Amino acid sequence: MWLIDQLAEEHIRKALAEGELDNLPGAGMPLQIEDDSHVPQELRASYRILKNAGFLPPELQLRREAMELNELLESCQLENPQYAHYLKRLQVVELTLRQAGINTEFLYGDYAASLRNRMK
């Protein structure tokens, strides 16, 4: 067992003994466990901690940035000076994602249709 797992178990046992976990929302309900089988076992605890703290792995952060840029482009007029900047940044992020082996088709659903409509 990893040190972080041992510390977590110790804190849980202490909280149970002191009654701190009594009457929590969802008590008696089944846990909804996320599938983290794609993460190496030695990294799972640290990934879980980072995720709960609001941090994402770099590839997911890039994916989030691509989606945000996509939304900005959809709401931005072609004449806007920022449009070219957003488009260039999106292309760089997309290339980085592809090089990391991440599918970028999620960018082409609404964006492609919107771009075609603006070009007419």
Buried (B, 14 or more C-beta within 10 A) or exposed (E): EEEEEEEBEEEEEEEEEEEEEEEEEEEEEEEEEEEBEEBEEEEBBEBBEEBEEEEEEEEEEBBEBBBEBBEBBEEBEEEEEEBEEBBEBBEBBBEBBEEEEBEBEBBEEEBEEBBEEEEE
